Amino acid sequence: MKGGVKVLNRNVELKRKKGKIPYWMIAEKLSIHENTIVRWFRQELSDKKKERISQAIKEVKQELKCTEK
């Protein structure tokens, strides 16, 4: 059971930033396959990967705001 709880707490900050943005949109920004980003979210990420993902999320959110207008 301990392992299950630990998995849920990985990358919580990034998951909050991600919100309802689909993984494929983030993966597209990072030029990686959607399965890769899903796999990344299952493990503890390095600070470098967290920053890359965070930046991609930010860019996607900006693009989505532009298309809403």
DOSE-516254 format. One record per residue (C-alpha): x, y, z; residue number from 1. Coordinates in Angstrom, 1 decimal. Layout:
BEGIN
+--------+--------+--------+-----+
:      u :      v :      w :   n :
+--------+--------+--------+-----+
:      X :      Y :      Z : NUM :
...
+--------+--------+--------+-----+
This chain:
BEGIN
+--------+--------+--------+-----+
:      u :      v :      w :   n :
+--------+--------+--------+-----+
:    0.0 :    0.0 :    0.0 :   1 :
:    2.8 :    2.4 :    0.7 :   2 :
:    3.9 :    2.3 :   -2.9 :   3 :
:    0.5 :    3.2 :   -4.1 :   4 :
:    0.3 :    6.3 :   -2.0 :   5 :
:    3.8 :    7.4 :   -3.0 :   6 :
:    3.0 :    7.1 :   -6.7 :   7 :
:    0.0 :    9.5 :   -6.2 :   8 :
:    2.2 :   12.1 :   -4.7 :   9 :
:    4.8 :   12.3 :   -7.5 :  10 :
:    5.0 :   15.4 :   -9.5 :  11 :
:    1.9 :   16.9 :   -7.8 :  12 :
:    2.9 :   20.5 :   -8.6 :  13 :
:    3.2 :   19.7 :  -12.3 :  14 :
:   -0.1 :   17.8 :  -12.3 :  15 :
:   -1.8 :   20.9 :  -10.8 :  16 :
:   -0.2 :   23.1 :  -13.5 :  17 :
:   -1.3 :   20.7 :  -16.2 :  18 :
:   -4.9 :   20.8 :  -15.1 :  19 :
:   -7.1 :   19.5 :  -17.9 :  20 :
:   -4.5 :   20.0 :  -20.7 :  21 :
:   -4.1 :   16.8 :  -22.6 :  22 :
:   -0.8 :   15.0 :  -22.4 :  23 :
:   -0.5 :   15.0 :  -26.2 :  24 :
:   -0.4 :   18.9 :  -26.3 :  25 :
:    2.4 :   19.0 :  -23.8 :  26 :
:    4.3 :   16.2 :  -25.6 :  27 :
:    3.9 :   18.0 :  -28.9 :  28 :
:    5.6 :   21.1 :  -27.4 :  29 :
:    8.4 :   18.9 :  -26.1 :  30 :
:    8.8 :   17.1 :  -29.5 :  31 :
:    8.2 :   13.8 :  -27.8 :  32 :
:    5.6 :   11.0 :  -28.1 :  33 :
:    2.5 :   11.3 :  -25.8 :  34 :
:    3.4 :    7.9 :  -24.2 :  35 :
:    6.8 :    9.3 :  -23.2 :  36 :
:    5.2 :   12.2 :  -21.2 :  37 :
:    2.7 :    9.9 :  -19.5 :  38 :
:    5.6 :    7.6 :  -18.5 :  39 :
:    7.6 :   10.6 :  -17.2 :  40 :
:    4.8 :   11.6 :  -14.9 :  41 :
:    4.8 :    8.1 :  -13.3 :  42 :
:    8.3 :    8.7 :  -11.9 :  43 :
:   10.1 :   11.4 :   -9.9 :  44 :
:   11.4 :   13.9 :  -12.4 :  45 :
:   14.7 :   15.7 :  -12.5 :  46 :
:   14.6 :   19.4 :  -12.0 :  47 :
:   15.6 :   19.9 :  -15.7 :  48 :
:   12.7 :   17.8 :  -16.9 :  49 :
:   10.3 :   19.5 :  -14.5 :  50 :
:   11.4 :   22.9 :  -15.9 :  51 :
:   11.0 :   21.7 :  -19.5 :  52 :
:    7.5 :   20.3 :  -18.8 :  53 :
:    6.5 :   23.4 :  -16.9 :  54 :
:    7.6 :   25.7 :  -19.7 :  55 :
:    5.6 :   23.5 :  -22.2 :  56 :
:    2.5 :   23.7 :  -20.1 :  57 :
:    2.9 :   27.5 :  -19.9 :  58 :
:    3.2 :   27.8 :  -23.7 :  59 :
:    0.1 :   25.6 :  -24.3 :  60 :
:   -1.9 :   27.7 :  -21.8 :  61 :
:   -0.9 :   30.9 :  -23.6 :  62 :
:   -1.9 :   29.4 :  -27.0 :  63 :
:   -5.2 :   28.2 :  -25.6 :  64 :
:   -6.0 :   31.7 :  -24.3 :  65 :
:   -5.2 :   33.2 :  -27.7 :  66 :
:   -7.6 :   30.8 :  -29.4 :  67 :
:  -10.5 :   31.5 :  -27.0 :  68 :
:  -10.7 :   35.1 :  -28.1 :  69 :
+--------+--------+--------+-----+
